[in-house]
Amino acid sequence: MEQIIQIINQVSEINQKLIQENVLPKFERNLNRLFSIFEEEGYICTMPLGEKYNDARTDCTANVVGKEGKNMIITQVIKPIIYKKANGTITLLQKGIVMVENI
């Protein structure tokens, strides 16, 4: 299972780099197929970019950029949130590592 988590992290990192370089459309179908294969095996990968963040959120570990405030938003995802779905239950395997900023 640890190797699958590492593979998901690497694919997620490649995805983010392709977005930053504005070349994602060339590889989007391939990446979507990989994420689909992960889901078929019961792994759910979540990229919480743009979502609100507060201290009560338990699925992420955050690094705050600038001053902390009430309106914190996830501005960068270092590692995705990974869940495993099996036998009707969903288990958190990896907390996301994110950067948050006050907007």
Beta strands, then each sheet from edge to edge (+ up, - down):
strand 1: 43-46
strand 2: 52-53
strand 3: 60-65
strand 4: 72-79
strand 5: 81-86
strand 6: 89-94
strand 7: 96-102
sheet 1: 1+ 5- 6+
sheet 2: 2+ 4- 7+ 3+
end
